């Protein structure tokens, strides 16, 4: 069984018995998809935490950074994978090792986009504490920010975490994040409305989103969420 298979099987004992140089070689080993054994361990979620932690602890800081920033054949980093799985503890270790929050897949998604769309609030909190927080307002290939993704998926806690982080001065203009436009001209609130995520639309309105925004096709809440029009405008009137 090779190192990648050992990582996929979460065989911590095998990795623990290697000396530092052999451990680094094992962690660097690649499978047919170009994913390192270290990345494979990240992909097993909670079962692979011990292998990830062991490796980061025992290799040098330079090599830990190399492993944390490595990409597979699909240009995913270990941080993308761990963020998508909701592995906040592993994400914390990867960030400490030097993982990049601004790393992008071919579709332009950062780890924050995946954490937001899946509602992994604890991961977003870890990412928000990183030195580089430009990911909060970064746009993917469709122009969507992490807040767009959370809104379209109806992930209320993720919305709250993102808005809270944006409002603490980590990004210059928090209001701009609420009104960011994707390539169809939609704000996060309009994305929530179009996706039928009523609670997310209401939450964004309470956070201060513009309820009168219209997209590139001139559609607003009247067209995208007619049942919510009264409630959204009432929220705006009370702000």
Secondary structure, 3 states (H helix, E strand, C coil): CCHHHHHHCCCHHHHHCCCHHHHHHHHHCECCCCCEHHHHHHHCHHHHHHHHHHHHHHCCHHHHHHHHHCECCCCCEHHHHHHHHCCHHHHHHHHHHCCCCCCCCCCCCCHHHHHHHHCCHHHHHHHHCCCCCHHHHCCCCCCCCHHHHHHHHCCHHHHHHHHHHHHHHHCCCHHHHHCCCCCCCCCHHHHHHHCCCHHHHHHHHHCCCCCCCCCCCCCCHHHHCHHHHHHHHHHHHHC
